[in-house]
Amino acid sequence: MKNPFRFWMTSGVAIMVAAASGGRSFAGEDRLTRTRVSPHGVSEIVHRIEASAQRHGMHVLACLPQQVNAFTGESHYMIVLESSQGGTPVQMETPDAQPDLLLSVVLKRGQQGGTEVFLHEGALRDLPEGLSEQVQNDLADLPAMLDEALAG
């Protein structure tokens, strides 16, 4: 476990919007890792993730769209999940860093169709000190929850 500059749990929409739209890249795009690709469209994947999250004791706090390229119309969507204890974990590595929403998934329409699914690369490793066991379990369950949502 690590000790980031700041770590907290929130249900506040303002911090989610700031994390999704701040900085030069969408949702800290350089820190995202593509984990899965689905043949389904973005809207279908949002519904599937919401249903799977509920089965795993979590809820969708927000689905935040972001137009990345005005010329091409390219968009990403960040789904922010609420942990089973309430709120979503947020961390900042440094005082000037963009907030990272650890329980979030980013969706992007694939170039060949379907949907690409991205996770924050540090969401499952190097977790902040003081993270409750319940939130640790939710983070550890995130890949299985996504697998369930994208199956079929």
C-alpha positions in Angstrom: 0.0 0.0 0.0 1.1 3.5 -0.6 0.5 6.9 0.9 -0.8 9.3 -1.8 -0.9 13.1 -1.3 -4.6 12.9 -0.6 -7.2 10.1 -0.4 -10.9 10.2 0.4 -14.3 8.7 -0.3 -17.0 10.9 -2.0 -20.4 10.9 -3.6 -19.9 14.4 -4.8 -20.7 15.0 -8.5 -18.3 18.0 -8.7 -15.2 15.9 -8.0 -16.3 13.3 -10.5 -16.8 15.9 -13.2 -13.4 17.4 -12.4 -11.8 14.0 -12.7 -13.5 13.2 -15.9 -12.9 16.5 -17.7 -9.8 18.0 -16.1 -6.4 18.3 -17.7 -5.2 17.8 -21.3 -6.4 14.2 -21.6 -9.7 12.6 -20.8 -9.8 11.1 -17.4 -6.0 10.8 -17.2 -6.1 8.8 -20.4 -2.3 8.2 -20.1 -3.0 6.2 -16.9 -5.8 4.0 -18.4 -5.2 0.5 -19.6 -7.5 -1.2 -22.1 -8.7 -4.4 -20.5 -11.5 -5.6 -22.6 -13.2 -5.2 -26.0 -16.9 -6.0 -26.5 -18.9 -6.3 -29.7 -21.8 -4.4 -28.1 -22.3 -0.7 -28.4 -21.5 1.8 -25.6 -25.2 2.2 -24.5 -25.6 -1.6 -24.1 -22.3 -1.8 -22.2 -23.4 0.9 -19.8 -26.6 -1.0 -19.0 -24.8 -4.3 -18.6 -22.2 -2.7 -16.3 -24.9 -1.1 -14.2 -26.8 -4.5 -13.8 -23.6 -6.4 -13.0 -22.5 -3.7 -10.5 -25.8 -4.0 -8.7 -25.4 -7.8 -8.5 -22.0 -7.2 -6.9 -23.3 -4.8 -4.3 -22.2 -1.6 -6.1 -24.2 1.1 -7.9 -23.5 3.5 -10.7 -23.0 7.0 -9.2 -22.5 8.7 -12.6 -22.0 8.1 -16.3 -20.1 11.1 -17.6 -19.9 11.6 -21.3 -16.9 13.6 -22.7 -16.4 14.7 -26.3 -12.7 14.2 -27.0 -12.5 15.4 -30.6 -15.0 18.0 -31.8 -14.0 17.4 -35.4 -14.6 13.6 -35.4 -17.2 13.5 -32.7 -15.1 10.9 -30.8 -16.5 10.5 -27.3 -15.6 8.6 -24.1 -17.8 7.7 -21.2 -16.7 7.4 -17.6 -18.8 5.2 -15.4 -18.2 5.9 -11.7 -19.2 3.2 -9.3 -20.2 3.5 -5.7 -18.6 1.1 -3.4 -20.7 -1.3 -1.3 -19.8 0.9 1.8 -21.0 4.1 0.0 -19.1 6.7 -1.9 -16.3 6.1 -4.4 -12.6 6.2 -3.6 -10.6 9.2 -4.9 -6.9 9.8 -4.7 -4.4 12.5 -5.8 -0.8 11.5 -6.2 0.5 15.1 -5.8 -1.0 18.5 -4.9 -1.4 19.5 -8.5 -2.5 16.1 -9.8 -5.8 15.3 -11.4 -8.1 13.3 -9.1 -8.2 9.6 -9.9 -11.5 7.8 -9.4 -10.4 4.3 -8.5 -13.8 2.6 -8.9 -14.4 3.8 -12.5 -14.5 2.4 -16.0 -13.9 4.3 -19.2 -15.7 3.2 -22.4 -14.7 4.2 -25.9 -16.2 3.2 -29.2 -13.8 0.9 -31.0 -12.4 1.7 -34.4 -13.7 -1.6 -35.7 -17.1 -1.2 -33.9 -18.0 -2.4 -30.5 -16.7 -0.9 -27.3 -13.3 -0.7 -25.7 -13.2 -0.9 -21.9 -10.5 0.8 -19.9 -9.6 0.7 -16.2 -7.3 3.0 -14.2 -4.0 1.2 -14.2 -3.4 1.6 -10.5 -6.9 0.7 -9.4 -6.0 -2.9 -8.4 -2.4 -2.4 -7.2 -0.5 0.0 -5.0 -3.7 1.0 -3.1 -3.7 3.8 -0.6 -3.1 3.1 3.0 -6.2 3.2 5.2 -8.5 1.8 2.5 -11.3 -0.2 4.1 -11.4 -3.9 3.5 -14.8 -3.5 1.9 -13.5 -1.0 -0.7 -10.5 -3.2 -1.3 -12.8 -6.1 -2.0 -14.9 -3.9 -4.4 -11.7 -2.9 -6.2 -10.5 -6.5 -6.4 -14.0 -7.6 -7.7 -14.0 -5.0 -10.5 -12.5 -7.3 -13.2 -14.9 -10.1 -12.4 -17.8 -7.6 -12.4 -16.7 -6.4 -15.9 -16.3 -10.0 -17.1 -19.8 -10.7 -16.1 -21.2 -7.5 -17.7 -19.4 -8.2 -21.0 -20.1 -12.0 -21.2 -22.4 -13.1 -24.0 
